[in-house]
Amino acid sequence: MKAYEIREFGIEKLALAERETPAPKACEVLVKFHAASLNFRDLMMIKGLYNPKLKMPLVPLSDGAGEVVAVGETVTKWKVGDRVCPIFMQGWLDGAIEYKKARTALGGDLDGVLREFGSFDENGLVEIPEHLSYEEAATLPCAAVTAHHALMVSGSLKPDHSVLLLGTGGVSIFALQFAAAFGARAIITSSSNEKLERAKDLGAAETINYREREDWDAAVLDLTEKSGVEHVIEVGGAGTVQKSLNAVKMGGHIAIIGALSGGKGEISPVSILMKSIKMQGIFVGSKQMFEDMNRLICQHHLHPVIDKVYEFGEVKEALKCMENGEHFGKIVIRI
């Protein structure tokens, strides 16, 4: 089978290799992948910014979708022809995150999905919602589960809540769709007015161009009668957290998800204390969260937002698109 491997760090160093098609063990399922999607983590992994001590060669990417083409002799959960997605952390089925579970992530600790076939424990898969294509389903395991965890699990979102979404990448757009489906008020930021118009079509109540309003935290307060929002989906990192603290209401919730603006910086603990803010790191989610999210997706007949689809031979172009940050929603690779 064909598979991409990280042998050296760098987009141009990503290598297309020939590997043996895996044979499923007794408790495993063989999946033929039809699509994969990119996350910012994948770009960082390939460039050597996520884990400089990464064990190589490694197949990158955590998010994929495909069909079952063979099952091990003890497998009872799946049959040939089932449409499935592997979960992000193969060892995190339910309950709280633990170090041992966290060390089972695809495309990092374990080989990822940028390949034609993969063999997985039968418990490490979820069923694809019937109304979604393989390309749409491939966007779910990391970005969508992260957004669902942040809003529904950690945030306990209510219909009368307001949510601030930073940017228009995968997590933020999924969070916008979930918030809108739930009846919550979504405020979203971007440097592009065109993207903000697209966000309105997805249910954004208000939009802020942070190039035109560098004090976007003050703009959020203006839109909320100075009280702030109940939730912030914080994907910016050290460069944006302080403004997120300003924009969240007293007793509010900030989901710490990404570090697009960097991981180093100073954050004053005073506003966290004085405003009684809950800050929660969100490291994707469990299989149980994934299945709960899929039920919500089916209930509201949601479709993931795909910006561009690249072919298997265009992986480097897809990564450069991610690097440029020009996408809206998700970037998908057809396998």
C-alpha positions, 0 to 999 in steps of 0.5 A: 500500500502507499503511505506518506512518512515523516522521515525528516522534518519539513513539508518538502521532506514528507516521503511517499512510501510503499508499505505492507498492507497490515493484516488485522489481528484477532481483535482488529479491523482493517480499514481502507481509507477514502479521505483524511483531513488536516489539523494545525497539529499535523502541520506542526508535527511535520515541521518538527514544531510539535514534537522535536523528538518524534519517532520516525518514520511516522505516518502523519495525520489523525483524522480519516474515514474509510470502510471496513474491508476485513475483520479479525476472528474475534471482532463482533462490533463491525462487519465488512462494508461498515463506514468508520472513523478511527478515534483520535486517541485509540486508548481514550474510550470514555472517562477522564483523560489520563497520561496513558490514554493521551499517549495513544494519539494517531499521527503522533504516538501511533501511525496516522491515517495518511495511507491507503489502509490501517488496522485498528482495535475494534474499540478504536472506531466509530460509525460515520453518520449516514448523511455524511460523505467520506470527505465530510466524515474525515473532518470529525475526529479531532476538530469536531470532537474538540469543539464539541468537548469545549462547548457541550462537555466542558462548557455545558452550553445553554441556548441563552449563552453567547460564544466567542469564536476566534478565527475561521479554522476547523475548530472554530467553524465546528463550534459555530455550527454546534452553537447555532444548532443549539440556539446559542448566540455566536460572535466570530472574529476574522481578518477577512470580511469575506470569511465573516460573511460566510460565517453569517451564513452558518449562523453567526449572530455578530462578526468582528474583523480584528484587523479593523478592530484590534481591540476586538475584546472591547468590541465583544463587550460593546456587543454584550452590553459590557457583560462579556460572553459565557464562552470563548473558544480560544485557539490563538494562544499566548497572543490572544488569551489576555483579550479573551479574559477581557471579553469573557463575562464574570463566571465565564468559561474559556476553552484553551485549544490552540496556540496559533499565535505562539505558546509563550507570553505573560497572562495576568492571573488577576482577571481569572481570579477576580472574574471567577473564570473557568479556563479548561485545556481541551485535548480533543476528546474520548470515543464517548464524546465522539459518539455523543457528537455524532448523535447531535450531528445526525439530529441537526443534519449538520454538514462539515464545512470543507474549504478545499479537497486535494488528491492523494498526490497533492498532500504537500500543496494541501499542507502549504494551504494550511500553512498559509492560513487562507482556508475556511473550515477544513482541508481534506485529502482524498485517498 
